[in-house]
Amino acid sequence: MRYLEYTKPAKTSQEIIDFLKYNNLKFKDEIEAKTILNNINYFRFKIYLYPFYEKDTKTYKSNSYFEDGYKIYCFDEELRELLFSSIAKIELLIRNRLNALALKATNNPFWYLDNLYFKNSYQIDSIRNKILSDFTNLYTDYSRNFQDKYINNTKNSNYKSLPPFWIVMEFITFGTLKKIFTNIENDKISINRKCIKNLLAEEFGFHNRAEFLTILGILNKVRNICAHHSRLYNIIFPNISGNFYLHHLNNNPNIQNKRKLLTTFMILHIISKQNNLIFDIDIKKEIDELLSKYSSINAKELGLDDDLFKNNSFWN
């Protein structure tokens, strides 16, 4: 493959405005637009102008305004803040409930260091090595106190300096938590012959460990998008099994936008309905208020068609 040398020069805010005007984009206030472009990287911002762009003509649709794209940008910013704070609360709940169930099943504060409970020793050792590296480089009071005073009673000498999981769960990432959950041997950590992975799934309102693993993947992806300030509006996610919708939706409507944010909103709503969990966010109310504030936003770009989001009794 023959590569071309990248020679496009950087543009000033005024040059970007002139370029957009040349391509048929209108401005209500060029001075304000220049201020916006002085504060937001154009490479980041231009994706929010894409709904107004005509591929065939390579120009913007008639009567399209820069300010319309900025409204989508502001909506997306508030949506990220809402979802990030919501998922952060869920992450803390999952950490704590996983550890509580594992402790009840094993009576071992260091259960995550016992190969008996995991499918693949190579994979779980890779996770433990990451935990060890992160813990060694922590400079918090609780980490230094443990490192200065204690070792654990596990057989694996490589990890003698690691603390109980109730300390570990305070600094691992959502991704690491998901990997630990994935690697637990299904029949090795159980309560009354029921795998704790299924028990955890049920506590959060889901049918089984397979469905819950998919849920963890979606929440982790959305959380990372929010944490890195990336775009949520109109984003496409990997496919999720149709069984999820069969399990949770009344009347099983035909869903056209399974790969958009609709599924994330559904997940948060399902979790909010569990009486045993302290998660009192009314996600539908929050989204409705956000769409009301930004009335020009096309809700279908989030996967929210009227029949499902407004009329289905799932949201009651």
C-alpha positions as CSV (number, residue, x, y, z in Angstrom):
1,M,0.0,0.0,0.0
2,R,1.3,3.4,-1.0
3,Y,1.1,6.0,1.8
4,L,0.7,9.7,1.2
5,E,2.6,12.3,3.3
6,Y,0.3,14.3,5.5
7,T,0.7,17.9,4.5
8,K,-2.5,19.6,5.7
9,P,-1.6,22.7,7.6
10,A,-3.1,23.7,11.0
11,K,-5.9,26.2,10.7
12,T,-6.7,29.1,12.9
13,S,-10.3,29.5,14.3
14,Q,-11.0,32.2,11.7
15,E,-9.7,30.0,8.9
16,I,-12.0,27.1,10.1
17,I,-15.0,29.5,10.1
18,D,-14.2,30.6,6.6
19,F,-13.8,27.0,5.5
20,L,-17.2,26.0,7.0
21,K,-18.9,29.0,5.4
22,Y,-17.4,28.1,2.1
23,N,-19.0,24.7,2.5
24,N,-22.5,26.2,3.1
25,L,-22.6,26.2,7.0
26,K,-24.2,29.3,8.4
27,F,-23.4,31.2,11.6
28,K,-25.6,33.2,13.9
29,D,-22.7,34.7,15.8
30,E,-19.2,34.4,14.3
31,I,-17.5,36.0,17.3
32,E,-19.1,33.4,19.7
33,A,-18.2,30.6,17.2
34,K,-14.6,31.8,17.2
35,T,-14.5,31.7,21.0
36,I,-15.9,28.2,21.0
37,L,-13.3,27.0,18.5
38,N,-10.6,28.7,20.6
39,N,-11.7,26.5,23.5
40,I,-12.7,23.2,21.7
41,N,-10.4,21.3,19.4
42,Y,-12.0,21.4,15.9
43,F,-11.1,17.8,15.2
44,R,-13.2,16.9,18.3
45,F,-16.0,19.3,17.5
46,K,-16.6,18.6,13.8
47,I,-18.3,15.2,14.4
48,Y,-21.2,17.1,15.9
49,L,-21.7,18.9,12.6
50,Y,-21.9,15.6,10.8
51,P,-25.7,15.3,11.0
52,F,-25.9,18.4,8.8
53,Y,-23.4,17.2,6.3
54,E,-24.2,16.0,2.7
55,K,-21.8,13.3,1.6
56,D,-22.7,13.6,-2.0
57,T,-22.1,17.3,-2.3
58,K,-19.5,17.5,0.5
59,T,-21.3,20.6,1.8
60,Y,-23.7,21.3,4.6
61,K,-27.4,21.0,4.2
62,S,-29.3,24.3,3.6
63,N,-30.2,26.3,6.7
64,S,-27.6,24.3,8.8
65,Y,-26.0,26.4,11.5
66,F,-22.8,26.0,13.5
67,E,-24.8,26.6,16.6
68,D,-26.9,23.5,15.9
69,G,-23.8,21.4,16.1
70,Y,-22.8,23.2,19.3
71,K,-26.2,22.3,20.9
72,I,-25.5,18.6,20.2
73,Y,-22.0,19.1,21.7
74,C,-23.5,20.6,24.9
75,F,-26.1,17.9,25.1
76,D,-23.5,15.2,24.7
77,E,-21.4,16.8,27.5
78,E,-24.3,16.7,30.0
79,L,-25.2,13.2,28.9
80,R,-21.7,12.0,29.6
81,E,-21.8,13.6,33.1
82,L,-25.1,11.9,33.8
83,L,-24.0,8.4,32.7
84,F,-20.5,8.6,34.2
85,S,-21.9,9.4,37.7
86,S,-24.6,6.8,37.4
87,I,-22.2,4.0,36.2
88,A,-19.7,5.0,38.9
89,K,-22.3,4.3,41.6
90,I,-23.1,0.9,39.9
91,E,-19.4,0.0,39.8
92,L,-19.1,0.5,43.5
93,L,-22.1,-1.7,44.1
94,I,-20.8,-4.5,41.9
95,R,-17.4,-4.4,43.6
96,N,-18.9,-4.7,47.1
97,R,-21.5,-7.3,46.3
98,L,-19.0,-9.5,44.4
99,N,-16.7,-9.5,47.4
100,A,-19.5,-10.1,49.9
101,L,-20.8,-13.1,47.9
102,A,-17.2,-14.5,47.5
103,L,-16.5,-14.0,51.2
104,K,-19.7,-15.8,52.1
105,A,-18.9,-18.7,49.8
106,T,-15.2,-19.1,50.7
107,N,-14.7,-17.5,54.1
108,N,-11.4,-16.2,52.6
109,P,-10.5,-12.5,52.4
110,F,-7.9,-13.4,49.8
111,W,-10.1,-15.5,47.6
112,Y,-8.9,-13.7,44.5
113,L,-5.4,-15.2,45.0
114,D,-6.6,-18.8,45.1
115,N,-6.2,-20.6,41.8
116,L,-8.9,-23.1,42.9
117,Y,-11.6,-20.6,42.1
118,F,-10.5,-19.5,38.6
119,K,-10.6,-21.0,35.1
120,N,-7.2,-20.0,33.8
121,S,-4.2,-19.6,36.1
122,Y,-2.2,-17.7,33.4
123,Q,-5.0,-15.2,32.9
124,I,-5.7,-14.7,36.6
125,D,-2.0,-14.3,37.3
126,S,-1.9,-11.6,34.6
127,I,-4.7,-9.8,36.5
128,R,-2.9,-10.3,39.8
129,N,0.3,-8.9,38.4
130,K,-1.6,-5.7,37.4
131,I,-3.1,-5.5,40.9
132,L,0.3,-6.0,42.5
133,S,1.9,-3.2,40.3
134,D,-1.0,-0.8,41.0
135,F,-0.9,-1.6,44.8
136,T,2.8,-1.2,45.0
137,N,2.6,2.2,43.4
138,L,-0.2,3.5,45.6
139,Y,0.6,6.2,48.1
140,T,-2.5,6.2,50.2
141,D,-2.6,5.8,53.9
142,Y,-4.4,2.4,53.8
143,S,-2.0,1.0,51.2
144,R,1.2,2.1,53.0
145,N,-0.2,0.8,56.3
146,F,-0.7,-2.6,54.8
147,Q,2.6,-2.8,53.0
148,D,4.5,-1.7,56.0
149,K,2.9,-4.1,58.5
150,Y,1.4,-7.2,56.8
151,I,1.7,-10.1,54.5
152,N,-1.1,-12.5,53.6
153,N,-1.3,-16.3,54.3
154,T,-1.7,-17.4,50.7
155,K,0.5,-20.2,49.2
156,N,1.6,-18.2,46.2
157,S,4.8,-16.4,47.2
158,N,4.5,-13.9,44.3
159,Y,1.6,-12.2,45.9
160,K,2.3,-12.3,49.6
161,S,2.2,-8.5,49.9
162,L,-1.3,-8.2,48.5
163,P,-4.2,-7.2,50.7
164,P,-7.7,-8.6,51.1
165,F,-10.1,-8.0,48.3
166,W,-12.0,-5.4,50.2
167,I,-8.9,-3.2,49.9
168,V,-8.2,-4.3,46.3
169,M,-11.6,-3.4,45.1
170,E,-11.0,0.3,46.1
171,F,-8.3,0.8,43.4
172,I,-8.9,-1.7,40.6
173,T,-10.5,-0.5,37.4
174,F,-13.9,-1.5,36.1
175,G,-12.1,-3.4,33.3
176,T,-10.1,-5.4,35.9
177,L,-13.3,-6.1,37.9
178,K,-14.9,-7.5,34.7
179,K,-11.9,-9.7,34.0
180,I,-12.0,-11.2,37.6
181,F,-15.7,-11.9,37.2
182,T,-15.1,-13.5,33.8
183,N,-12.4,-15.7,35.1
184,I,-14.2,-17.1,38.2
185,E,-14.8,-20.9,37.7
186,N,-18.6,-21.2,37.5
187,D,-18.9,-24.1,40.0
188,K,-16.1,-23.3,42.3
189,I,-17.5,-20.4,44.3
190,S,-21.1,-21.1,45.1
191,I,-23.6,-20.6,47.9
192,N,-26.2,-23.4,48.3
193,R,-24.9,-24.9,45.1
194,K,-25.6,-21.7,43.2
195,C,-22.7,-20.0,41.5
196,I,-22.0,-16.5,42.9
197,K,-21.9,-15.1,39.3
198,N,-25.5,-16.1,38.9
199,L,-26.4,-14.8,42.3
200,L,-24.7,-11.4,41.5
201,A,-26.6,-11.2,38.2
202,E,-29.9,-11.8,40.0
203,E,-29.1,-9.2,42.6
204,F,-28.8,-6.6,39.9
205,G,-31.9,-7.7,38.1
206,F,-30.5,-9.8,35.3
207,H,-31.2,-13.4,34.4
208,N,-27.8,-15.2,34.5
209,R,-24.1,-14.7,34.5
210,A,-23.9,-14.7,30.7
211,E,-26.3,-11.8,30.5
212,F,-24.6,-10.0,33.3
213,L,-21.2,-10.4,31.7
214,T,-22.6,-8.6,28.6
215,I,-24.0,-5.9,30.9
216,L,-20.6,-5.4,32.5
217,G,-19.0,-5.0,29.0
218,I,-21.5,-2.4,28.0
219,L,-21.2,-0.4,31.2
220,N,-17.4,-0.6,31.0
221,K,-17.4,0.7,27.5
222,V,-19.8,3.6,28.2
223,R,-17.9,4.5,31.4
224,N,-14.6,4.7,29.5
225,I,-16.2,6.8,26.7
226,C,-17.4,9.2,29.4
227,A,-14.1,9.2,31.3
228,H,-12.2,10.1,28.2
229,H,-14.7,12.8,27.1
230,S,-15.5,11.0,23.9
231,R,-18.7,11.2,21.9
232,L,-21.8,9.4,23.1
233,Y,-24.3,10.9,20.7
234,N,-25.2,8.5,17.9
235,I,-22.5,6.1,18.9
236,I,-22.8,2.4,17.8
237,F,-22.2,-0.4,20.3
238,P,-21.6,-4.1,19.6
239,N,-24.6,-6.3,19.2
240,I,-26.4,-7.6,22.3
241,S,-28.4,-10.8,22.4
242,G,-32.1,-10.4,21.5
243,N,-32.8,-12.5,24.6
244,F,-32.0,-9.4,26.7
245,Y,-35.0,-7.6,25.3
246,L,-37.2,-10.7,25.5
247,H,-36.4,-11.0,29.2
248,H,-37.0,-7.4,30.1
249,L,-39.4,-5.7,27.8
250,N,-43.2,-5.9,27.9
251,N,-44.9,-6.7,24.6
252,N,-41.5,-7.3,23.0
253,P,-41.6,-4.4,20.6
254,N,-39.6,-4.5,17.4
255,I,-36.4,-2.6,18.3
256,Q,-34.5,-1.0,15.5
257,N,-31.7,0.6,17.4
258,K,-30.4,-2.1,19.7
259,R,-26.8,-0.9,19.2
260,K,-27.4,2.7,20.4
261,L,-27.7,4.1,23.9
262,L,-31.2,2.7,24.5
263,T,-29.7,-0.5,25.9
264,T,-27.6,1.5,28.4
265,F,-30.6,3.4,29.6
266,M,-32.5,0.1,30.0
267,I,-29.7,-1.4,32.0
268,L,-29.6,1.5,34.4
269,H,-33.4,1.4,34.8
270,I,-33.3,-2.3,35.6
271,I,-30.7,-1.8,38.3
272,S,-32.6,1.1,39.8
273,K,-35.7,-1.2,40.3
274,Q,-33.8,-3.6,42.7
275,N,-34.9,-3.0,46.2
276,N,-31.8,-4.4,47.7
277,L,-29.5,-1.9,46.0
278,I,-29.0,1.8,46.8
279,F,-29.3,3.2,43.3
280,D,-32.0,5.8,43.2
281,I,-31.4,7.4,39.8
282,D,-34.5,7.7,37.6
283,I,-32.7,7.5,34.3
284,K,-35.9,7.9,32.2
285,K,-36.8,11.1,34.0
286,E,-33.2,12.4,33.7
287,I,-33.1,11.7,30.0
288,D,-36.6,13.2,29.4
289,E,-35.5,16.4,31.2
290,L,-32.3,16.5,29.1
291,L,-34.2,16.1,25.9
292,S,-36.6,18.7,27.0
293,K,-33.8,21.1,27.6
294,Y,-32.3,20.4,24.2
295,S,-35.5,20.1,22.2
296,S,-33.7,20.1,18.9
297,I,-31.9,16.8,19.6
298,N,-33.1,13.9,17.5
299,A,-33.9,11.2,20.2
300,K,-33.8,8.5,17.6
301,E,-30.0,9.0,17.4
302,L,-29.9,7.6,20.9
303,G,-32.2,4.7,19.9
304,L,-35.2,6.2,21.6
305,D,-38.3,5.7,19.4
306,D,-41.6,6.8,20.8
307,D,-43.2,3.4,21.2
308,L,-40.5,2.0,23.3
309,F,-39.2,5.0,25.4
310,K,-42.6,6.7,26.0
311,N,-45.2,4.1,25.9
312,N,-43.8,0.8,27.1
313,S,-44.7,-0.2,30.6
314,F,-41.1,-1.3,31.2
315,W,-40.3,2.2,32.4
316,N,-43.1,2.3,35.0
